Amino acid sequence: MKSFFSHFFNLFSSHVEPSFGNHKRNLESLLAASQLLAAGQGLEEALKFVLPETRKIFEIGCGCLLLEEDQVFKFQAQDGFPEEWVSHFKCALGKGAIGQAFASGDKFILSKKEFIKSHLSEHGLSNIPFNQFFIAPLRIPNQQTLAVFIAASQKSHFFEEKIIAFLEPFLQILSVTIYNSQMMEKLEKFNRRLESEVTVVTQELTSTNNRLIRRFRELKALYEIALAAGETPSLEGMFEIVAMKLEDIFKAEAVGFFLKLSHGERWNHLVAQFPSFGLPKGDHSKFILESEHYSEYGPYLKAVLDAFKSEEIKIFVSEPSSLKDELPWKTSSSLKDHFSARMLHSLVAVPLKSSQVCVGVMVLANWKEKEFLSRTIEQPTDFLTEEEIRALSIIAVRVASCVETVHLDLESKNRLAALMALQEITQVFYANPVLDQVLLKIVAIIRKIEKCDLCSFMVYEPETKELITRASYIQDQPLEPQLLKLSVRDDQHLTAHVFNSGKSKILNEITPQMRSEYHLEIEAEIESLLLVPLKSGQDILGVLKLGSHEKFFFTPYHVSLAELIAERTAAIILNSRLYEKLVEANKELERLSQIKTEFVSVVSHELRTPVTAIKGFVNIVMNQEAGPINPDQERFLKLAYNAIERLSFLISDLLDISRIEAGQIKLQPASLSMEKILQETKETFQSTIKSKEINFVVQVASNLPQVFADEFRIKQVLDNLLSNAIKFTPKQGTIQMAGENMGDFVLVSVSDTGIGVKKEDQGNIFKKFYQVDSSLTRSAGGTGLGLSICKAIVEMHGGRIWVESEVGKGSFFRFVLPRLKVKEGS
């Protein structure tokens, strides 16, 4: 990052035409912002670099103030302000120009007197060594202000419009860097929480496995029924085995199992499991005992509810009663028809209790009058012996343990599935950060794990203040977005209400009145509905809507999973929007870069013609073809001619670098003898080097292979390297040009005994417009493009160029080219 910004600030101070320089500075500033964001640098590192560089360019003091938890602004970083003043400086939110800039988003330019008046009462500091202050909010579009930038100059009228305009890219860099830093902190917290949850789930899985092992060992020592219960993999299979064993051991004619229904708010309702009382599979789920309708049941079924509530075994013997008459009037007719011919004579209800939790009731019933356990009884106390009660209790504990284990296993699987879903959602975003496509894939993931019939994402659009469907499916069919577009001001609509309140909402039994009250026309066939706001910090970005055709479908598990997914999706929406902005910014940068390249090309072409004409006319006058001239005129004309020569080289270099950047240079490679090229280059420069009183040595290996290269471009590279060597080599110095055979490559080197290049400059001299900062290089002149052109040409040939140098001893410029590959038999 430092090397990039160093190059940028050198550009700022280079000697170019004013209008062209401003244009370049703006382009380079935008490019700097883009690359800083792409590099993912931290806030502290960015501030430590940008603030000192800003101070160096503008000769100002500058700093960044953040709002602390106590609602006071303090310096996060600064450069150029007195440390004592910085350490004591603080400003309350809403106070002074700084507080106003943060609250209103406006910029302020204050004189020293105005600044002291605005903040003196807060701090009591008057010895401020500046005469003008500039205060600006740091923010990104459509977001709240993040921090405040302050700059101060000793000049009284320094912060003019052009200075503020050039400061703007730096403010954007700081704004986006602070915003990204805050987002990264939130993501890191979220990831730490996920890691914690993974640890908890792992521990729970380990604990569950240990419990399963212990329970399996215990089952071996229990009755045959307990052993059978432990061998079946499902609740349905376990209930079937237990029912057969109970009927065999206790001679019961009917066995049933009721488990607590854990859907929504109906925690104290019991639903029959298969098999129960001979009910066909499917009809058993209709047999539900509801605690709020206790008074509507007959005495036998009341005994079942009493056993669950009291967690004690209940025995009931009474006058024969039909189960049909035991059920409330609103019970399903098919269920009543099944029980119409059955008369209950006796019943035992055993609570299924494990780990201090009652999960249901096990029921044994007899259709025969006053007969139970193959014996005739005279009174209820004769029903069960203590040993039989203990046996039933052990069996109930074993059954309850199996139920609890299955539930725990299901819960663990659900949690693991939730974590895997969150991971899959994150991977989907990184694979393709386009929002609509990401949301469609998230919908598919949610429908797979939540097993719901409706899944919809409604995303808030700040411009229209509407919630718009970006991805939605119901019964495997996508919904048209315009069908689910609504204003957030319509608080009567349930979705808008959830968005405005920021709280999740469950409707587990949608009534016609609810459909009318909450405007649920589109969800006409949905019986259960779950809506979760998409939250990111304090911001709400939309609503996740889930629905099912089943009543009481959504459990606390569904809610917690949906909220996790909603939180992750909100972060993805923010990141996706940021990604879209970056894509647009990069496209704009590419467009501006193309405009710059075309501009340079056009300007260079337009300059070449008049420069050639001027050069010709100056030459005519110098040669006295237009009449005699005096010595002073001749000296001035030579200076002009040399300046025109330098301008011609600049135009040529600008054209070349423009063509290279635009990819318009087309190489014309051919089989080429490097020995011949080196000898011709020697003849070209022999007289020039000799006139400078410099020794010129050429060493070419006898076995130097041919290369496949463009002759004109390779000569251009050698011309640039030798021209630089001549510029920086003093009289009586030595320039050496050599060619060596390196196997698959040809190594060409140009060395000199000139001033050399510092180690810190060696990595930059091949960059455009870079020139080593020394008096000799400035007097020698040059465009700073020659070595950049050399690098581009060599790399276009598949080669590499580098420098080895030591200050005061000279430099070695070397480049390698692939040798010509000759096929066998050719």
N, C-alpha and C positions, 0 to 999 in steps of 0.2 A: 504494500500500500504506500509506503514512504517513497519508494522509487518512482511510483506513478505520480504522486503529488509533487515531488521535486521536479519532475519533468514538466508538469503543468505550470508551476510557478516560474520556472525558467522561461517558458513560453511567454508568460505575462510580461516579463521584463525585456524580452528580445526587441531588437530594433526593426520594426516593420511599419508599413503604412498605417496610419491611425485607424482608418475605417476597417481595413483588413484585420488589424490587430484586435479591435473590439469584437468583430465577428468570430475570430478564432477563440478569443477568451470565453465567449458565451458557449461556444460548442464544447470546448474542453471542460468547462465547468459542469455542463450537463453530463458529459461522459464521466467526469470524476464522481458525481453523485451516483450514477448508475453502478459504476464499478465498486464503490464503497458499500452499497447495499448488497451487491452480488457476493462480495467478499465475506459478509456476515460478521463484521468486526464488532466488538463489544463497545458499550457506551464510553467507558473510561478510556479505552485506547483511542477511539475516534476523537474525543475531546482533547486528549493530550497531544494529538497531532494537528487537528484543524485550528484550534485556538492560537497556538504559537505561530503557525503559518499565516493566519489572518492578521495577527499583530505585525508580523514581519513585512507583509505586503503594504498594509495601510498605515503602519506606524501608529497604531492605536492600542489602547487597552481593551480587552474583551473578556467576556465570561458568560457562563450559563448558570441560571438560578432555577432550582427545583423547589416545589412546594413540599415542605416536610409534613409529618403527621400532625404536628401542632399548628398547622395552617399558617406557617411562617416561611417566607422565601429565604433560602440561603444558597451561597455559591456551591455548586457541584464541582466546578473547575473554572480557572481563570488564567489569564496571562497578561501581565502589564500593569495590574493594579497593585497598590501597596498592600503587603500581607497584613499589616495591622488593621487597615481599613476593611479588608475582606473578612478577617476573622470576627470583627465586631458588627459587620453589616447584616441586617436582617430587616425584612419588610413583611408586615401582616397582609393576609389575603384581602384584596379590595382597597388597600391603602396605597397612596402615592402612585406615581406613574407606572411603577412595576406591577402593583396589584391591579391597576386599571387595565394595563396591557393584557394581563392574564385573563381578566374577567371579560373584557370587551373584544379582544382580538385585534385592537388597533395598535399602530406604531406611534412612538412619541420621539420628538427631537427637542431636547431641553438645553438651555444654557446652564452654566454652572450655578448661577443664582437661582434659576428655576428648580434645578435638581435638589439643591440644598433646602430650598423652601418646601419641596415636596416630601423630603425624607429626614430633615434635620430633627424634627420633633420626635422622631422615632429613635434616632441613634446618637444625636449630640456630636456629630463629627462634621467639622467645617473645613478642615485642611485637606481638601480633595484636589489633587494636582492636575485637573483637567478643566477645559473651558466649554466643552460641548459634549452632550450625551445622546446616544441613540438607543432606544428601548423597543424591542420587537417581540411579539409572541412566537413561540415555536409550536407549530401545529401542522396537521395534515388535513386535506380536504374532508369535509363532512365528519370531523372528529372534534372533540374538545381540545382546548389548549393544553399542551403537555409541559411546557417550561417557558422561561423568559430569557431572551438574549440581551445582554447589555454591552455597549461599546462606548468608549470615551476617547476624545481627541484633545490635544493641547491647543488645537486651532479652534477659533471661535465659529467658523463657518465651514466646517469640513464635510458634514453629512448632507451633501447635495443629492439630487435625484440619481445621478449616474453612479455615485458611490453606493447608494442604497440598492440600486439595481444590480450592481455587481456583487454586493453582499448576499443577495437573495438566494443563489445556489447554495451558499454555505449554510444559510438558515434552513433550507430544505434538507440538506444532508443531516444537520443536527436533529431536525424534527423527526425524520423517518428513522434515524438511528435510535432516538429515545423511544419512539413508538415500538420499534422492533424489539428493543431491549425489554420493555414492559411486557410485550407479548411473549417473549422467550421466558421471562420469569413465570408468567401464568402457565405456559406449557410445561415448564420444569416442575412446578408445583403439582400440576395435574398428573404428570408422569410419575412423580414420587408417590402420589396417592395410589396410582394404579399398581406400582411395585408393592406398596403396602398391602393392597387388596390381594395381589397374587400370593404374597406370603401367607396372608390369613387363610385363603382358600386352600393353599398347599397344606397348611397345618390342619385345617379341618378335614381334608382328604386323608391325611395321615392318621388323624384321630379316628375318623370313620372306619378306616381299614383295620385299625387296632381293635375297635369295638366289634367289627364283624368277626375278626379272628377269635376274640374272647367269647362272643356269643355262639360261634360255631362249636367251640370246645364245651360250652355249657350245655348246648343242645344234645351232645352225645350222652350226657349223664341224666337227661330228663326223660319223661315218658315218651312212648312211641309217637304220640301225637305231636309233641314238641319237636322231635327229630324229623318227622315228616314235614312239619311247617318250615323247618330250616332248610330243607332240600329244594324247595320250589323257588324258581327265580322271580315270580311275579305275585302280586297280591291276589289276583284272581285265582291262580293255581294254588296258592297257599290256603285261601279260604275254601276252595273245593276239597282239598285233602283234609283240612281241619273239620269241615262239615261232615264228611264221611266218617271220620274217627269219632266225633262227638255223637253222631247218630248210633254208631256201633257200641261205644262204651256206655253212654248214658241212656240208650234206647229212646232217644228223642225222635219224634216224627218230623220235626221241622227245625232247621237251624238258620239263623240269619245274622248278618253282620251290618252294623251301622257305623259309619265313620263321620267324623266332624267335617262339615263342608267349610272349606277355607277360602271361599270365593267372596271377594269384596267385603261387605260388612256382615255377612251371614255366618258369623263364627260359631253360634250355638245351635245350628241346625244339623240334623243327622240324615245322611242319605244312605239307602240300602246298597250293598255291594253284591256283585254276582259271585256265587249263587246265594240266594236268600229266599226261603219259604217257597221254593219251587218256581219262582218267577222266571219267565223267559228272559234271555239275555237282551238287554235294551230296555225292557219294561222296569227293571230293577231301579234304574236311575230316577224313575218317577215316584218311587216310594220314599218320600221325604217327610221327616218329623220336624216341624217348625216350633221352636220354643214359644214364640209369641202367640201361637194358636193352641197352647196347652189345654185350655178348658174345652176345646172342641173335640178332643180325642176321648176314646173309651178308656176304661180303667187299665186294660192290659197294656195299651200303648203309652198311657201315662206312666206306667211302671218303668218302661224303657227310658223315657225322658228323666224320670226321677233317679234312675241308676247312673245316668250320665252326669246329672247335676250334682248328686251327692257323692259320686265316686264310690258307691257301696253296692253290693249285690242285692238285688230286689227279687223276691219270690212272690208270685201272685197266683192264687187259686180262687176262682169264683164261679158264679153261674156261667154256663156256656154262653159264648158271645161270638158272633160272626165278625171276622176282621173287616168285612164290608161295613158293618155298623160302627166299628171302632174308628173309621176314617172320617174326616170332615166332609161336608157335602160337596165342596169344590174339588175334591180329589178326582183324578182322571177316571173316566168311566171304564176304561179297559182294565185298570188296576182293581177297581171294585168288582168287576165281573169275575176276575180271577179268584178273588177271595169269597165270592158269594156262597159257595157250597161248603166252606170250611168253618168249623165251630171251634173256637179256642176254649180249652178247659183248664190249662195250667201253663205257666210261663216263668222262666228264670232269666233275668237280665244281669249280665256280668260286665262291669265297666272294664274297658281296655286301657289300662293305665301303665305307663312306663316313664321313668325319670321324672316323676311328680307331675306328669302331664297326661290327661285323659284324652285319648284320641278317638274313642268311640264306645260302642256297646256290642257285646256278643249275646245273642238271644237263643235260648233253647225253648221250644214249645211242644205241646202235646195236644193232639186232636181228641184223644180218648179221655172220657170223663174220669177225673180224679185218679189218673194212673200216671206214674212217673218213675223212672228208674226200674221198670219191670216189677213194681210193687204197688200195692194199694195203700193209700195214705188216708188218714182220718182228719188231719189238720195240717196247715202250712208248715208248722215246725218239723213235721216228719219228712219234708221234702228232701233235705240234704244233710248228710252227716258232716262232722267237722273235716274228716278226711276228704270227702267229696268236694266240700267247699274249697279246701286247700288245693285239690287237684284242678278244679276249675280256675282258681286264682292263678296257679302256676301257668296253666294253658293260656289264660288271658294275658298274663305278663309276657309270655313268649310271643303270642300273636301281636300284642301291642308293640313289642320290641321290633318284630319284623316290619310292622307298618311304619314305625318311626324310622327304621333303618332305610326302608325304601324311600320315604320322604326325604331323609337326609341325603341319600345318594342322588335322588332327583334334584335336590337343591344344589348339591355340589356340582352336578353335571350342568345345571342351569348357570351357575356362576362361572364355571369354566367356559361354557358356551358364550356367555356374555363377554368375558375377557377376550376370547378368540374373535368375537364379532367386532369388538372395539379395535383390536389389532388389524383385522381385515379392513375395517373402515379407514383406518389411518393409511394402510398400504394402498388402498384404492385412490386416496387423494394424492399420494406421492407419485403414483403411476400415471395419473392424468388429472391435473388440478383444474380442469374445466368444470365449473360449478354444476351445470345441468346434468352432465354425464356422471359426475360424482354422486349427486343426489339420487339419480335413477339406480345406481348400483347399491347405494345405502338402503334404498327402499327394498330392493331384492334381498339384502342381508336381513333387514328387520322382519320382513314377512316370513323368512325361513326360520328365524329363531323365535319370534313371538307367535308365529302360527295364527296370525290375524287375517281377517278378510278385507280390511281397509287399511291402507297406509298412505299418508299424504304429508308432503312438506309444503307449508305455506310460508314464503319468505317475504319479509317486510321491505318495501321499496320506499325510501325516504322522499324521493321526488314527488310521488303521487300519494303518499301516505296510505298505501293499500297493501293488503296481504295478497300475494299472488302465488298460485300453485305452480311450483317448479318441477315437482315430480309427484305423481299420484296414481295409485292402483286400487281398484275395488273389484273383487271376484275375478282376479287375473286379467282385468281389462283396464287399460290406461284411461284416465279422465282428461277431458279437454281442459286446459288451464283456465279458459275464460269462464267455465262453469263454477270455479271456486276462486273468484276474485271479489274481495270485499274491503270496505273502508274500515280502518281501525277506529274511526269515530263511532261506528255502529256498535255500541257496547251491548246492545240487546242480542247480538249474535254471539253464540257461545265462544267461537274461535277468537273474535275480537276481544271478548271479555277476558279470556285466558291471556292473550297478548298484553292487554293493558294492566292486568293484575300481576302478571309474572308468576302465577301459581298454577300448578297442575290441577286438572279436574277430571273426575271419574263419574261416568253415568253407567252403572251396571245393570240398570233395568229401566230402559227408556219407555216412558208412557206417552200416549198421544198428546197429553198436556205439555210434556217436556218438548216434544217435537215442534209444537206451536210456539211455546215460550222462547226456545233457543234457536228457532229457524233452522231445523235439521231436515229440510226437505230432501237434500241430496243423500243423506244417510237414512233414507226411508226404510231400508231393509236391515239396518244395523240395530242390534238390541243392546250392545254394550259399547261405550265410547270412552276413550282415554285421550286427553289433550295435554301436551307438555310444552311449555315455552322453551324456545331455543335461546338460552342465556349464555352470554360471555361477559363475565364480570357484572357490571351494572347495566349493560346493554342487552336488549331483547331483540333478536334478529328475525324472529318468526315463530311458527307453531308447528309441532309434530302432532299429527292426528292419527290415532289407531282405532280400529273398530272391529267388532265381531258379531256374527249372527247369533251367538249364544248369549243368554242372559248371565250375569254374574261371571263373566269370563275373566276379567282383569283382576289379578291378585297384587299384593304388595311387591312381589317379585317382578311382575310386568312393569309396575310403576318405577321401581328403582332402576331397572335396566333401561327403560325408555328415557329416564332423566339422564343417565350416563351417556346414552347415545345422543341425546339432544345437546348436551354440553359439548361433546366431541364434535358434533355437526356444526354447532355455532362457531367453534374455533376454525373449522374447515371453511365455513362461509367467509369469515374474516380473511383467512389466508388466501382463499381463492380470489376474493375481490382485490387484495393486494397484488396477487399474481397477475390479474388482468390489467391492473394499472401499470405494473412493471413491463408487461408485454407491450402495452400501448406506448409507454415511454421509450422502450428499446426500438420499436418501429419508427417512432419519431426521430430518434437519434440516427438510425440508419438512413432515414430520408434526408436529414440535415447533412449527414456525412456525404451522401451522394451529391447533394447540392453544392457542398464545398468542393468536392472533387471536380465537378463539372465547371464550377466557377474558376478554379485554379487553371484548369485546362484551357478554358476560353480566354482568360486573361493572358496566359502565357503565349498562346497562339497570336493574340492581338498585339502583344508587345514585340514579338519576334520581328515582324515586318518593319516597323519604324526603327527598331534598334539596328537592324541590318542596314537600313538606309543611312542612319546617322553615322554608323561605323564607316560606311563607304565614303561619305562626304568628308569626314574627319581625316581619313587616310589620304584623300585627294589633296586636301589643304596641307597636310604634313609633308607630302611628297612634292609640294610647291608646284603642282600641276595647275593650280588656279592663280599662281603668282608667287613672288618671293615673300617669305615671312622672317621676322627677326627671331633671335634666340629665345626671348621670353615667350613669344607666341608659340614657338616650337615646343618649349617645355610645358606650357599649359595644354597644348594639343595632345602631347604624350600622356599627361595625367588624365585627360578626358578619354583618350583611347583606351587606357588601362581600365578606367572605370566602366567603359562600354563593354570591354572584354569580360570583366567580372559580372556585369549584368547579363551578358549572353550566357555565361556559365550558369548563373542563377536560373534563367529562363529554361535552359536545357535540363537542369536538375529538377526543377519544378514539374516540367512536362514528364520526365521519366518517373518521378515519384507518384505523380497523378495517375499515370498509366498503370503503374504497379498496383496501387491501391484499388484501381477500378478493374484490375485483371485484364487489361487491354494489351499488355506486352505479350506478343506471340514469339516464342523462340523459334529459330530456324536451325535446329541442330544438324550437325553432320560429322563425319569422321574427321577428327582434328588432331594435328600434331602439336603438342604443347611446346616441343623444342623449337619449332618454327615460330610459334607465337611469341615465345620469350625472346628469340633473336630479333624479330621484327620490332618488338617493343624496345629492345636495347638500342637499335638504330634510330628509333624515333626520338628517344630521350638523350642520346649520347651527347649531342652538341649542347643541349640546355644544361645538363649536369656538368659538363666540362667548363662552360662559361661561369658556373658558380664556384669553380675550383673545388669540386667534390669528387672523391674517388668513386668509380662505378665498377662493381664486380658482378659478373653473371656466371653462375655455375649450373650446368644442366647435366643430369645423369645420362650416361650413354645409352642405357636401356629404358629410357623414358617411354611408356606406352602411350598410345593414342587415347583420346577421350571423345565422347559423343556430346558435342556442345555447339553453342552458337558463337561463331568466331568474333563477331562484332561485340557481343556482350562481354565475352571473356576479356577482350582487349580493353573494353571500358572499365572493367574491374582493375586490371593492371594499371591503366592510365591514372585512375583515381588514387591507387595506393602509392604509385611513384610520385605523383604530384604532391601528395601529403608529405612524403619522405623528403622531397626537395625543399618544401616550405620550412621544415623544422630541423634540417641538418645544416650545421654551420660550415664555414669554409674549412677545408682540409679534413672534413669528415668523410664517412664512407657509407655508400648505399649498396646493398647486395640483393640481387634477385636470383632465386634458385628454383629448380624443379627436381623432385625426387620420386622414385618409384616406391610406392607403399603397398604393392600387391594388388588388391582390388581397387585402389585409389591412387591418384596422382596428387602429390603434395607440392603446392606452390607457395613460396614465401618471399616477402619483401621486407628487408630489415634496414635499419639506419642507426646511426650513432648520434641521433638528435636529442631533444630535451626529454623524451620519454613521456609516459602517461601514468598518473597516480593510480594506485590499485583501486581506490574508490570510484574512479572515473571509468575504469576499463569495462564495467558492465553497462555503461550508458552511451559510449561513443558510437555505437551502431544504431542508436535511436535518432529519429528525425530531428533536425535542427539542434542537436546537442553539440556544444563546443566546450572544450576544457577551458576553465576560467584561469587564464594567465595572460600577462602582457604580450608575450611572444605570439600566442595564438590569435589574440585580437589584432595585432599588427599584421599577421600573415593573412588575415581575412578568410573568406570561405563562407559557404552557405550552411554548413552543418548537415548536408544531405548526401555527400559523397559516400561515406561509409554505410549509410542506411541503404543506398542504392546497391552498393557492393554486396551487402548481406542478402538483399532480396534476390539479386541475380544468381548468386552462388546457391542459395536454397532452392531456387527454381530449377536448378540443374541437379538437385538431389545431393548437394554438398553441404559443407559447413565452413564458416569463417570465424576466426578468433584472434585475439591479440595477447602477446606476452611482452611486458614492458617493465622497465625500472627507471625511475626518475633520474635524469642526469646521465644515463648510459645508453638510452635508445630504446627502440621498439622492434618487435618481430610481428608482422601481420602474416598470418598463414591461412590458406584455405585448401580444402581437398575437393576433388571432383572424381566421380566414379569412372573407372577406366572403361574403354569400349569393349563390350562383350561380343566375342566372335563365335558364332555357332560352328560346331564341328562339321567339316566337309565344305564350308563356304570359303 
